[in-house]
Amino acid sequence: MQIEILNLDKHYGAYHALRDVTVQIPKGQFVALVGPSGCGKSTLLRSIAGLETITSGTLKIEGEIVNDLPPRKRDVAMVFQSYALYPHMSVAENMTYSLRIQGVSKADALKRAREVAEVTGLTDLLDRRPRDLSGGQRQRVAMGRAIVREPKAFLFDEPLSNLDAALRVHMRTEVRALHDRLGATSVYVTHDQIEAMTMADHVVVMRQGVIEQQGAPMELYDRPANKFVAGFIGSPAMNFVDGKIGEDGHSVTLALPNTPVIPLSRKAEAGRNVTVGMRPEHLSLDANDGQIEVAIRSVESTGSMAYYTTRTDPELMLVEQGRNRFRTGDTARLRIAPENVQLFDRKTDIAI
């Protein structure tokens, strides 16, 4: 393993920031740490970098225990949310600064910077100052500065959050392509689950310092371990409705108007109180055919996609490809595919 995090705990006085965290990262893997603000993802990243001391547990990089090693001896490179470029230095000087303070000659450092510039698309910008660059170019310089060191791992702390939406989409493609070209090991912190799902090989979902679930993106999407993961992964978020399993174990009564009963594709414990999860893209509307009659509260159309919200308690969100077929105030029939229904225990929120 390139990076091993074993039973790691971190306390800030009485506050327990990280709780028994274990993650193993093979060489060359792209791992995303994702979760809401305050969940501990940045603290975990900073612990790997050595910018935070851990309270207990073990941190290994290439098999070496680094618990007490200072950051400069861990041979990892961090790319921050802020570009943190030296404004008075050119792109080339920013990229070679770390090499120069390590004693690398100016000629060798510049040669390495030019090689990295070709990979990062900065060849024509080496003589410019940061003020002359766009946000995306500055972020590429920050990444180039990290790459030039040839570290054992790259640590990204929400590097795209300062960019506009269109540039974020472009840059996440660039970051992933760069990772693949370098054969690097990357740990990437983000609060944006779309970034995590589209970029990572392995996603770690955190909440309140605890890992709720980790695995391949589609594994988390298709088989969430609990209601929190189910609601956090996926956009728009999963719909949740209270329900009760029928006496036959193959149906569930939903706490919606007229208490509709929908079939289940698998058997569940008869009479059990559950939370029923339904992803917006797994629901569909029809003028005549469907299990539930609903009124449309709002419609949002992007041209290629239509987003519907129903006038129910709780509200349900649906998303369909193509242009909207219904308008605000229309009544339609809602269809729910049994094989796409998720069930969670009402008390524990754990998936059934």
N, C-alpha and C positions, 0 to 999 in steps of 0.2 A: 504494500500500500504506500502511496505517495504521502498521504496525510491520514493519520489515525487520531481520532478524538475519542477518548475512552472515559466514560463516567465522569464527565467534567461538571464541576460546580463552581459558581461564582457568586460571592456575596459582596454587597456594598453595605457594610454595617449589618443592620437587621433585614435589609432587602435582599431577597434571594433572586438574583437576576438570571442565572442559568441553573437548571436542575437535572442532574444525571444525564447529561447530553452525550450521546455516542453516535459518531458518524465516521464511516470509513470511505476514503476517497482514493480509488485506484489512479495510477499514473495516466494522464491523458484525458481524464473525465472532466466534464463541465457540470458543476454542482451549483444549484441555486438555493439560497436560504431565503425563504419567503414567509411573510406573516404581517399582521397589523403592527402599527407603531408601538414600540415598547415591548415587543415580544422577545427580544434578546438576540436578534439576528446580527446586528452590528457589533454587539458585545462579543458574540462568538467569533466573528471575523477578526476583531481587534485582538482577541485572545490568541488566535492562530498567529497573527503578525507579531505578537509580543508587546503590543501597545497596552494590553491589560494583563495583570497578573491573575492567575487562576487560584481559586481557594483550595480545590482538590481535584483529583483526576489526573489523567495522563494525556499529554500532547506529543505526538511523534511526527517527524518529517523525515521521509526516507529511512524509517526504522530507528532514527535517533530521537531519544527523549529530549524535548526542547523546553520543558517547563521553566527552567531557570536561565535559558539563553536569552541575551538581549536581542532586540529586533534585528540589528545589523548582522548578527551571526546566524540568523535563521534562513537566510538566502531566499526570501520571498519578496515579491514586489507588490505594492499596494497602489491602486488607482482610486482616488477619492472622488466624492461628489463634486467638490470644488477642484478645478484643474490644477490650482496651486503652481502655476508656471511663474518663473522669474521674469518680470516685465521688461527688464533692461537687457535680457539676453535674447539672442536669436533662437530659432527653433533648434538649430544644430547645437548651440551651446547648452540649451535646456536639456537636450537628449544626452549629451556627453558629460554633463556635470558629475553624475555619480561615478562614472568611469575615471574622470580626472582626479577626484579626491581619493580614489583607490590606487592611484599611481600609474594608471595607464597613460601612455604617451599621447600627445595631442593628435599625431598622425594616425595612430591605431584607433583611438576613440572616434575620430571623424570617419574613418573607414567603416567602422561598425555602425555608426549613425546613418551613413549612406545606405548600407545594406538594409537596415531596419526601415529607413524611409521608403525604399522600394516596396517593401511588404505593406506598409501602412498608407501608401499613397501620398507621401509628404516630400517627395524628391524635389519638386519645384518650389517648396516653401521653406527650405532649410535656412535661407538668409533673412527671412521675415521675423518681425517681433510679434509676440502674442496679440498685441492690440490690432494688428493687421489681419487677424484670422477670424473666421466664423466660429461659432460655438462647437460645431462638429469637428472642425479642424483642430481647435484647441484640445478637444478630448482625444483626438488621434495622437497629438503630440504627447499628452499625458500617458497614453498607452505606449507610445514609442519609447518614451523615457523609461518605462518599466521593462519593455522587451529587450532593450539594449543591454541590460544587465544579465540576460539569460538566467533568470531565477528558477528555483525548483517549482514554484507555484505563483500564479497571479491571483491577487485578492482584489475584487472589485466592490467598492462600497457605494451602491446606488449611483453609478457613474453617469447615467443618462437622465436623471431626474431634473436637471436644470435646462434640458433642451426642450424645444417645442415638440408637439405631438408627431408631426410628419418626420422631423429629424430623428426622433427616438426610434421610430419604426425602421428608418434607414440604418441607424447606428447599431441597433441590436443585430441586424443582419451582418454588418461589418464585424462586430465583436465576435460573433460566432464563427464567421469565416476565418477570421484571424486566428482564433483558437485552433481551428482545424488545420490551418496551414502550419502552425508552429508545433502541433502535437503537444500542446501545453496542458497543464493541470490548472483548472480555474475554479475559484470559489466566488460566487457572485451574489451579493446581497441586493434584494429589491423588495419593495412593497407592492409592486405591480405583478400580479399573478400571470398576466398575459406574457410579460417578459420571461418569467420563470418557465412557463409551459412551452414557449416557442424556442427558447435558447438552450435549455438544460437537458443533459442526459439523465440527471438524478435531481429530484426536487425534495427539499426538506421543509416541511410546513411546521412553523413554530407558533406557540401561543404562551404568554406568561412564563417564558424561560424553559418551556417543555417542548420536546418534539412530539407533535400530535401524530404525524405519519411521514414516512419518507419512502421514495421509490420512483420509478419511471413516471413521467408526466401523465401518460394515458392510464397507468395503473391507478393513480390517485383520482383521476377523473371518473373512471369506470367503477372503481371499488373503494370509495372513501371509507376510512375506518370509523368515522363518526360524523355527527351533524356539522361540527365546525369545519372540518376539511371539505365536506360536501358543499357547504355554503361559500367557502372561500375560493375554492378552485372552480373555475367556470365563469364565463361572462356572456350574458347577464347571469346573476346568481340563481342557484336552485330555488324553486318554490317549495315551501314547507306547509303542510296542512295536518292538523291532528286527525287521527283515525283510530278505528278499532277493528281488529281482525274478526271476520265472521266465524260462525260456529263450524263451518266446513273447513276453515283454515286456508281456503283458496280465494277469498275475497276480503275487501276492506271497505268499511263505511267511512266516508269522509265528512268532516265537520264543515260542510258547505251548505248553502241553501238547498232545501229538500233532501238533505242527507243522502247523497248519491252513493251507490255501491258499485265499486269497480272490481273486475277480476284481477287475480294475481297469477303470475306465471309459475310460482313456486308455493309450496305449503309453508304456512307460518302457524305459530301457536294460537289456537282458537281463543277468542276473547281478550287477547293482549292489546293494551293501549300502546299505540305507536305514533311516531311522527312519519308522515309520508312525504318523501322527497321526489320532486318531478322537475327535470331540467326544462327550461323554456323551449329548447329546440325539439324536445320530445312530446310537446303538446301541439295540437293542431285544431283549427277551426273549420267548420263546415256549415253550410246553410241549413241542412236537414239532419245529418247523421252525426251522432255523438252521444256520450253518456250523460253530459251535463249541459243544461241551458244556461248561458251567461250573457250579460250585457257588456258591451265594450265601453270602458271608461275613457281610454285614450289610445291614440294611434300615433306612432312615430315611424316615418318611412325615410330610408336613406337612398331609395332607388333600387338598390340590390337586395335590401332586407326590410322587413316590416316588423315592428315591435308593438305588440298589443298588451294592454293592461285591462283586466276584467273588473267589473264593478261587483266584486264579491268580498267577503270578509273571512279569511284574509284575501287580499288581492293576489291574482295570479299573473305572471308575465309569460308571454309567448313570443317566440320569434320564428318567422317563416321567410324563406327565400323568395325573392321577387317583390313586386309592388303590392301594396295593401289591397286586399279584396273586400275589407269591411271598413266602416267609418265609425267615428265616435257616436255612441248612442244606438248602434245596431245591436240586434240580438242574434246569437249564433249558437251552434252546438259544439261543445268541447269534447275532443277525443283524446283519450289517454291510453297509450300502448302499455299493456301489462308488463311486458319484458323490460321496460325502462323505468319502472317504479322502484325507488329505493325505500327501505324501511329502517327506522331507527327506534330504539327503545325510548319511550317517553321520559323516563326518569334519568337514565344514564347518558342518553344521546349516542350510545354506541350502535354501530350498524348491526342489523340482524341478518 
